[in-house]
Amino acid sequence: MHEVNLEDLRYFLSLTRYGRLATAAERLEVEHTTIRRRVLALEKQLGERLFDKTPRGWTLTSAGRRLLPYAQRIEAEADAARAAVSNDRHSPRGTVRIVATDGFGGSVIAPGLARLRERHPGIAVELVTRMHLLDYGVGEFDLAVTIHRPERPGFHIAHLCDYDLRLYGSPGYLAGHPRIRVQDDLADQDLVWFVPSLLDLPELQSAEDIAAKANVVFRTTNLFAQVEAAAAGVGLGLVPCFLAHHDDRLIPVLHDQVWARRTFWVITPNRLLNTERVALVAEHLAETARLAQDRLIPSRN
């Protein structure tokens, strides 16, 4: 057996974490052929096949699983050595890709990243926001913040936070329409709402009885567009409190009567659970949610 090239272990770890040559190469900013070449070189050095190619990506063989904890320790020691030489405290390096909903990602996660940067300057974050359900493909994300719990194996699921959806309207709209005292008064109101194709999403199902009583005048797939339309006086909007409650352009409507509580979950691929930078960002997300509690579920008084 030849001496192991420690740099090859970095390529081994990347393919282990992301399961596909293209994704591993993207994270290391190299060509996918480089990943394959370096892994083949490592397999030759060790005299063992480390990966099997499957329809779901590259998976570790028994030899690869035995190698993994040693490679992870070497990576951690290399990071610590780099920090020691540079007279800096240990800080993991690399990119963590977060997939989140548009509203939560843009209004809660993004503003909280300053704290993460201060504590861990070596970690870069990619925030990908979307409305539709995740495919949960290999390498699609390092962390996902979602209202849906995947039924597939291979993912660790943790509760992040709960949040409320409530009704809001602009002062101009409320002044120009009949007074709202109880839910039955919504029959005389205009609503800005969601497109019908999204009504299979859990956070919208329980709200349909509200829409059935009112006149829906505008539909959109975008929460920010819904907030802006409500703020402009188009109609009342049932939107997450973290987007609307501290917006001076909007006034709460029937907050003690009309509300729905939903949950955000943090999804981590099992293969990334022991990756330090991913674990640190997951902890940061939990702290961000705790700090945003008064925006997520404000008092109904």
N, C-alpha and C positions, 0 to 999 in steps of 0.2 A: 504494500500500500504506500502510495506517495504521500508526502507532507501536504496537509490540507491548506489551501489558499483561503485565508480568513475572509478576504473580500468576496469570495464566492458565496459565503454564508449569507451575505446581505441579499443576494439574488434569490437564494434558497428561501429566506424568510419572506420576501416579497411575494413569490409565487405561492407559498404556503398560505399567506394571508388573503390573497385576492383570487387565487384559483384559476386565473386565466393569464396567458402570456401578455396579451394586449394591455390588460388592466395593470398588471405588475410593472410592465414597461412604462406605462403612463406615470405611475407613482414615482418611479425612479428616474424618469425623464431620459430613458434610453430606448433603443429599438427593441422590438419584441424578440428579434433574433439574438440579441445580446443576452437576454434572460435565458433563453434556451441553451445557448452556447455555454454560459457560465454554470448552469445547473448540470449540463452533461459533463463538464470538466470536473465538477465536484463529485458526481457519481463515479467518474473514472478514478479520481483520487481515493475515494472510499471503497471502491470495489463493490458497491451496492446500488441498486435502483432505488431512487428516493421518491419518485412520483409514478402514479398510474394515470393515464389519460382516460377520462370518462365523459359521457355526454354533458355532465354538469360542471366539467372543468378538470383541473389537475388536482388529484387527491394524494395524500401521503401514503406511502407503503409503510409496512411495519418498521423498516429501517429508517425511513424518514421521520416517523413518530419518535423513534428513539433518539434521533439527532436533534429534534426540535428544542427541547429544554436547554441543551448545551449551546445551541446557536443563539437562543434568546438571552442567555446569561452573558455570552460574549458580546452581543450587541449592547446590553446594558452597561457592561464594563467599559466598552469603547466610548459610549456617551459620557460616562463618568470621567474617564481619562481626558477626554477632550475638554470637558468643563474645568478640570483641575489645572490643566496646562494653560488655559486661557484666563486663569484667576477668576472664574465665574462659578456660581453655584450650579449644581447639576440641573440641567433642563433638557428633557427629551426633545428630539428634533424630528421633523417630518410633517406631513400634511394629513389632516383628518377631514374627511368629507362627510358633512352632515346633510341629510335630506330631511326637509321639514315642510309643513304646510305654508302657503304664502303668508297668511296673516301672522302666525306665531313666529315664523322664521324672520320676517321683516321687522316686526314691532317688538319682539321680546328677545330672541336669540342674538340678532345683529347688534343691538345697543349694548348687550352684556359682554361683548368680546373684548372690550378694553381691559377688563379685569383679567381675562385669560392672558392677554398679551403681556400685561405687567408681570404676571407670575411666571409665565412660561414663554418667553420670547422666541424660543426655538420651534414652537408649534405654529404652523400655518393652518388656517381653516378655509375650506371650500364649502359654501352654503348653497345648496341647490334646493329651490322651492318649487312646489308643484301642487296641483289640485287633485289629480287623479290618484288612484290606488297605486301603491308601489308594486313593482314586479318581483321584488326581493331576489333579483338576479345576483349571481356571484360577482362581487367586486363593485356593485352598484353604489354602495355606501359603506362608511365605517360606523356611523350612527344614524338612525332614523327616528324622527319625532313624529308620531302619527296617532290618529284616533282609532286606528284599526290594529287589532292583534292578529298577527299572521298565524295560520293554522299549520304552517310547514315546520318541520324539524330543522334544527341547525341554527336557531336564533335564541338569544337570551332576551327576555322581556322584563322590563322594570317599570313600575308606575312612576311617572314624572310629576304630574299635577292634574287637578281638576280645574275646569273653567266653566263659566256661565255664559249663555246667550240670553240677551234681553232686548226689549223693544226700546228704540230711541227715535226721536224726531227733532227737527229743527224748530227754533222759536217761531220763525215765520210760518212754517207749516201748521204748527199747533194753534197759532193765533187765527188762522184762516179756516179752520175746520171745527166741526162740533166737538165739544168738550168730551174727554175720555175719562170716565169714572170706573167702569167695570169692563170685563172682556166683551160683553155683548155690544158695547159701543164701537167695537172695531168694525162692525158691519158698515159703518158710515165713513170708514177711513180708506186711504190709499196705502198700498204696501210696495216697497222695493224688495224683491225676493230672489230666489234661486231658480235656475233653469230646470225644467222637469226632469231632464236626464240625470240630474244629480240627486234626485229624491230618494235613491237607494242608499245614500250615505246616512249613517246612523244619527248624526247630529241634526238632520233635517226631518226625520220621520215624525217625531212627536210634535213638531211645529205645524204640521199640515192642517190641523183643526183650526189654527189661527188664520192661516191663509184662506181657508174655505169661507171664513166669515167676512173677509175684506175684499177690496178691489185691488188686485195685483196689477200695477201699471208699468212695472219695469222688472225685468229678470236679468241676472248676470251670473257668470261662473266665478267672478272675482270679488272677494270680500272687500278689498279696498274700493272697488267701484261701487259696491253697495253702500259703504259708509259715506262716500262722497255724494252719492245720489240722495241719501237721507239728509246729509248736512246741507245740501242745496235746496231742500224742500220738496223733492219729488214725492216722497211718501215716508211712512214709518219703516224702519229696518230692524229686523231681528238679527243682531250681530253679536259676536263675542265681545264681552265687556273689555277685554284687554285692548281692543281697537277703538272703542267708543266712549268708555266711561269718563275718561279725562279729556275728552275733546270738547272744548268750549262751545263748539257749534251745535252740539247735540244735548238734548234734555231727556232724562229717563222717563219712560212711560209705563205705568202699571207694573213697576218693579216688584211689588209685593204680590202680584197675581200671575204675571206671565214671565216664565223663565225656564230654561232647560240646562241641566248640568251634564257636561261631557268630560272625558278623560283623555289626556295625552299620555302616550307610552313611549319609552325609549327602547329601540330595538338595536341589538348589537349582534352581528354574526359571531357564532361561537368561536370561530377561529381567531377572532380579534380580541377576545376577552382578556388575554394576558399581555396585550400590547400596551405599554405604559402610557403612550400619548393618547390612545383612545380612551383608556380608563380615566385619565385626568380630565379630558374634555367631557366625558359622561358625568363626572363629579361636578364640573363647572356648570353643566346644564341643570343639574339638580339644584345647585345653589342659586342659579339665575331664576328658576321657577319659584324658589322660596322667597326671594327678594321681590318678586313680582306678584305676590299673593294678593295684595290689595287691588291690583288691576285685574287679576284673573277672576276673583270672586269678591267684588265689593259689597259693602253692606247694602241690604235691601231697604233700609230706612229712607 
